[in-house]
Amino acid sequence: MRTQPESGGLARSGLTATASVLGGRAEFSSNHGTPPRPPSVTAPGYPRPLLEAVPPDAVRDPRMIPEPAGASVLALDHITSGGSAGEKDNERFGYPSCMGKQEAHGASSGAEDRGGGGVSLREFAADLRAGLSKPGQRELPSKYFYDEVGSALFEAISVLPEYGLTRADERIVRAHADEIVGRVPSPAIVAELGSGSGRKPRWVLGSLGRREPTVYYPIDISPAALARCEWELSRVPSVRIIGMLNPYLEGLQEVASRRKDGQRILVLFLGSTIGNFDRPVGEQFLGQVRSVLLPGDALLLGTDLEKPIPQMLAAYDDPIGVTAAFNINLLARINRQLGGDFDLRRWRHAVLWEERQRRIEMHLVSQERQTVRIPRAGLEVFFRKDETIWTENSHKYTPELVATMAQRAGFRCEAQWIDEEWPFAESLLIAVSPDSAR
Ligand code: AVI
């Protein structure tokens, strides 16, 4: 593991060499059939889908969307909810996560119909209508990957030999927890955007707990994810856990409002979740996080780095098909929750490296002409052969780009650690005052 914590500066990583290897056009990889035509992000070229529009009222009619069995609202004393209005702009881009936490950006809280992972079925239906009726490239927000099945599949992805991201993230945090904590002034409280499995924050919390009694606020809109996180971390000495059932920014605001005089906040945003945002939205999000913090507060940001294209493609198209199942489960979820009749065997998973945006894209390819009905979303959609539904972006970074983004958002990069086995960066960003940022 390469360590580059240089106080007040960014040590060179040597990883820039990797970037030059990544020349050339977008590449496709699929173990599940012939590669699809590269989908176009900027130049549509597909005819408008055949779509039966449904009067908006029909969608609002609660009778159209029955309550699912076992709606996922857990009653946990120690989980607090500040209610939710929604980060509609950001939410449009489908904030991702590994535990349904991308729903943290706009899903309404309360006793609404839920489809698992805290998602409202009305919202799901509305997002389907918007994404599948898009002229040109159709798309679905990646936040809908994470129902119970999708979250389990993501857990499986995270242990695949081809997908080193999660292990690298954890390795760095584990190896450098003391150093990370040592760079955050005392006393500090910790807020995590997304509650994950609890494996990664454990090391930081352990280290903080040895320094001083501390409070950890995981922020997630999935009660199940918060409950699991709390269970995983309940034995870390001197750490009190208070789950925040909120969208990320609302939760963070709530945490900030609870801080006592002199306390610092350490925000954890791990797992390269930021890579699933569109780049400008990711940067904007960092700025929003900064606006909730005070100068001197810290953000530990995990970002997956560029690596040779075949390695990146394999990470999202593993030979045993777990990622394919993860992708196709999105259609299965539509069938389960909204009564869709997607024939899953007529779809295949496809992955490409988009050179200009420097991101992996995941798509679902229609293997033949077909019409799909989704009654509870009021949709009937015709798909041409080889037409794709764009389901996810996973942007990749260079260490320098992370530092630049951070700077534009009002942070300075205090230190960066890079895993050598799987290029991945953990960057400790310190909020600077607007004056010193100029
Ligand atoms: C959650 N997120 C950072 C993952 C990623 O790598 O972009 C989601 C994922 N999609 C396919 N495999 C993993």
Boltz pocket constraint, residues with backbone or C-beta under 6 A from the ligand:
constraints:
  - pocket:
      binder: B
      contacts: [[A, 96], [A, 97], [A, 98], [A, 157], [A, 165], [A, 271], [A, 272], [A, 273], [A, 275], [A, 276], [A, 315], [A, 316], [A, 323], [A, 326], [A, 392], [A, 393], [A, 394]]
      max_distance: 6.0
